[in-house]
Amino acid sequence: MIDGEPIDYVLARIAKEGETRANLARGGRGEGQPITEYDRKLAQAVGKVLKQRGILLAGLDVIGECVTEINITSPTCIQELDKIFSLNISGLLFDAIEKRIKDK
């Protein structure tokens, strides 16, 4: 999430066989996917609150239809999404920072 808006892609974390944890550090793999319409609506609802609170960068963990975690101190998977989909999420973040500075 950048300035309350979802990125168009997500990184699904898939656990390795015989493991219940899908953490990338525990051998899980990341699979890039386009964001679903449901996840987009969920992210937009959460994004309104994030924006009101001045949070420019956040990562949402979603399992099924539930937000399980909102990461604002160390959102991850930016590098993976950038690589898979030729994005520049950091560039979007800096654009949002510049806009916020100009708007003050």
N, C-alpha and C positions, 0 to 999 in steps of 0.2 A: 504494500500500500504506500503510495506517495501522495502526501497532502490530502488524505481522505479518499483517494481514488484507487481502485484495484488495478493491478497490472493484468494484462490480457492472458497471462499464462500462470500455471501453478506447477510446483514440483511435487508429484506424488512420491512418497517414500515407500518402497516395497521391501519387506523383510526378506532376508535370505532363508532358504529352506531350513526348517527346524528351529527357527528363531521367531519370537513373538515381537521383538523390538525392531523397528524399521529405521533406527538411527543410522545415518550414513557412517558415523564413526564405529558402528557395531557391525558393519558389513552389509547394511541395507543399500539399495541402489535408488538413485533418483530418476524418475521418469517424467519428463516434461510433457505437460498436457495443456490444451487450451482451457481457460476457465469455463466452467459450466454456467448456465444462466442462473441456476439456484445459488451457486457460490458467489456470482457477481452481485446478486440482490443482497445476500448476506453481508458481503464485504461493503457494499454501499451503505447499508444500515449502520454497521460498525464504523465505517469511515466518517459518517456525520459527527459522531461523538469524538473520534480522534481529531478531526479538524477543529472542532470547538475547543478542544483542550490544547491545541497548538502542536500536536504531534505530527511531524513531517514524514517519518519513516516508521513503518510497522510491518511485522509479519504475522499473518494469522495462521494458526494451526486449526485445521478442520477435520473432524472425523465424522463421516456420515453427514448429518445435517446440523452438527453442533460445532460451534467454535469452542475449542478446548483450551486455547492459549492465545494471548496477544503479546507478541514479543516486541518491545519497544527499546530495550537496551542492547539487544544483540540479535536482530533479525538475520536469518541466514538464507542460503540458497540463491542469493543474487548472482554469484559467479556462475552457478550451474545454469540458471535460466538465461543469463547473458550468452553463455556458450552454446546452449542448445538452440536458442531462437534468434541469435544475432541481435540481441538487445543491448541497451546501454542504460540500465536501471540507475546506476550512479549518476549518469548525466541527467536523467529525469529528476533525481533528487536535487542536484545542484541548480537546475532550472527553477525548481520550486523554492529553493533557498533564495535565489536571486529575486524572484517575483515577490517573495515576502519582504525582502529588504527594500525593494523599490516601492512597495505599497505602504510602507510606514512613513 
